[in-house]
């Protein structure tokens, strides 16, 4: 039970630090809004025009695909450590897992999610 107390204490401390960092700016930071500070700012110059309509989504789709495939491939590291102990069954399971990952990649590629125009 003593091991769990240290984990709970660490989680509580992390939560307190997060909350302090979240609200410290509001409590300690300067608050002097001016009309100039409220204007849109783009790379040090006045913006030519405000964005109209919808923004392109393909950059976000590519980023989400990267995160999904990156997280899925993280599962290769524990498997590589235990590959000899898992034997043929582990090899077949990892082969099936990689087949699913590659199928998802090919599907995204054929849908045009990786093309930038």
Kinemage of the C-alpha trace (Angstrom):
@kinemage 1
@onewidth
@group {chain A} dominant
@subgroup {mainchain}
@vectorlist {calphas} color= white
{ca unk a 1} P 0.000 0.000 0.000
{ca unk a 2} L 2.918 2.331 0.672
{ca unk a 3} L 3.960 2.194 -3.002
{ca unk a 4} L 0.587 3.549 -4.077
{ca unk a 5} L 0.778 6.448 -1.626
{ca unk a 6} L 3.902 7.762 -3.349
{ca unk a 7} L 2.205 7.517 -6.756
{ca unk a 8} L -0.871 9.357 -5.472
{ca unk a 9} L 1.342 11.999 -3.861
{ca unk a 10} L 3.219 12.480 -7.124
{ca unk a 11} L -0.066 12.768 -9.078
{ca unk a 12} L -1.409 15.310 -6.582
{ca unk a 13} L 1.781 17.370 -6.802
{ca unk a 14} L 1.636 17.280 -10.606
{ca unk a 15} L -1.974 18.478 -10.500
{ca unk a 16} L -1.129 21.311 -8.113
{ca unk a 17} L 1.821 22.432 -10.249
{ca unk a 18} L -0.379 22.335 -13.348
{ca unk a 19} L -3.097 24.412 -11.715
{ca unk a 20} L -0.594 26.919 -10.322
{ca unk a 21} L 0.960 27.353 -13.764
{ca unk a 22} L -2.473 27.695 -15.338
{ca unk a 23} L -3.693 30.440 -13.025
{ca unk a 24} L -0.414 32.198 -12.106
{ca unk a 25} L -0.436 34.242 -15.308
{ca unk a 26} L -3.890 35.569 -14.615
{ca unk a 27} L -3.001 36.453 -11.032
{ca unk a 28} L 0.521 37.810 -11.486
{ca unk a 29} L 0.655 39.040 -15.097
{ca unk a 30} L 0.023 42.612 -16.232
{ca unk a 31} L -3.436 43.399 -17.583
{ca unk a 32} L -3.312 46.525 -19.736
{ca unk a 33} L -5.390 45.871 -22.862
{ca unk a 34} L -5.207 48.565 -25.530
{ca unk a 35} L -6.844 48.855 -28.954
{ca unk a 36} L -3.472 48.285 -30.602
{ca unk a 37} L -2.950 45.020 -28.701
{ca unk a 38} L -6.412 43.838 -29.755
{ca unk a 39} L -5.693 44.157 -33.489
{ca unk a 40} L -4.806 41.105 -35.583
{ca unk a 41} L -1.064 40.651 -35.997
{ca unk a 42} L 0.628 38.689 -38.741
{ca unk a 43} L 4.406 38.357 -38.986
{ca unk a 44} L 5.113 41.914 -37.880
{ca unk a 45} L 2.945 43.629 -40.494
{ca unk a 46} L -0.699 44.583 -40.784
{ca unk a 47} L -2.699 41.713 -42.269
{ca unk a 48} L -3.853 42.283 -45.835
{ca unk a 49} L -7.209 40.692 -45.161
{ca unk a 50} L -8.824 38.563 -42.543
{ca unk a 51} L -9.292 34.929 -43.548
{ca unk a 52} L -12.631 34.259 -45.173
{ca unk a 53} L -14.310 30.910 -45.567
{ca unk a 54} L -12.941 27.568 -44.528
{ca unk a 55} L -9.304 26.841 -43.860
{ca unk a 56} L -7.630 23.895 -45.617
{ca unk a 57} L -7.763 20.762 -43.528
{ca unk a 58} L -5.131 18.626 -45.256
{ca unk a 59} L -2.334 19.834 -42.964
{ca unk a 60} L -4.309 18.722 -39.908
{ca unk a 61} L -5.145 15.380 -41.514
{ca unk a 62} L -1.470 14.745 -42.259
{ca unk a 63} L -0.530 15.635 -38.675
{ca unk a 64} L -3.204 13.329 -37.247
{ca unk a 65} L -2.085 10.499 -39.532
{ca unk a 66} L 1.496 10.996 -38.385
{ca unk a 67} L 0.456 10.821 -34.735
{ca unk a 68} L -1.717 7.737 -35.302
{ca unk a 69} L 0.970 5.807 -37.180
{ca unk a 70} L 3.698 6.965 -34.799
{ca unk a 71} L 1.741 5.805 -31.743
{ca unk a 72} L 0.932 2.495 -33.382
{ca unk a 73} L 4.563 1.857 -34.205
{ca unk a 74} L 5.574 2.503 -30.591
{ca unk a 75} L 4.107 -0.936 -29.908
{ca unk a 76} L 7.021 -2.441 -31.859
{ca unk a 77} L 9.540 -1.666 -29.105
{ca unk a 78} L 8.069 -3.880 -26.357
{ca unk a 79} L 7.532 -6.624 -28.907
{ca unk a 80} L 11.175 -6.407 -30.014
{ca unk a 81} L 12.316 -6.830 -26.406
{ca unk a 82} L 10.180 -9.952 -25.934
{ca unk a 83} L 10.432 -11.338 -29.477
{ca unk a 84} L 12.387 -14.479 -28.552
{ca unk a 85} L 10.121 -15.325 -25.614
{ca unk a 86} L 6.968 -14.861 -27.679
{ca unk a 87} L 8.116 -17.265 -30.388
{ca unk a 88} L 6.178 -17.887 -33.571
{ca unk a 89} L 2.859 -16.827 -32.068
{ca unk a 90} L 4.264 -13.402 -31.226
{ca unk a 91} L 5.784 -13.096 -34.694
{ca unk a 92} L 2.456 -13.901 -36.342
{ca unk a 93} L 0.589 -11.459 -34.109
{ca unk a 94} L 3.067 -8.675 -34.888
{ca unk a 95} L 2.849 -9.526 -38.578
{ca unk a 96} L -0.936 -9.147 -38.412
{ca unk a 97} L -0.564 -5.866 -36.524
{ca unk a 98} L 1.871 -4.510 -39.129
{ca unk a 99} L -0.423 -5.684 -41.918
{ca unk a 100} L -3.264 -3.627 -40.407
{ca unk a 101} L -0.973 -0.586 -40.021
{ca unk a 102} L 0.244 -0.855 -43.622
{ca unk a 103} L -3.337 -1.316 -44.858
{ca unk a 104} L -4.337 1.902 -43.055
{ca unk a 105} L -1.359 3.705 -44.573
{ca unk a 106} L -2.215 2.507 -48.084
{ca unk a 107} L -5.854 3.511 -47.571
{ca unk a 108} L -4.842 7.022 -46.467
{ca unk a 109} L -2.448 7.276 -49.410
{ca unk a 110} L -5.119 6.221 -51.942
{ca unk a 111} L -7.629 8.673 -50.441
{ca unk a 112} L -5.123 11.472 -51.132
{ca unk a 113} L -4.567 12.361 -47.485
{ca unk a 114} L -0.800 12.558 -48.014
{ca unk a 115} L -0.867 14.816 -51.083
{ca unk a 116} L -0.284 18.551 -50.752
{ca unk a 117} L -1.416 20.778 -53.599
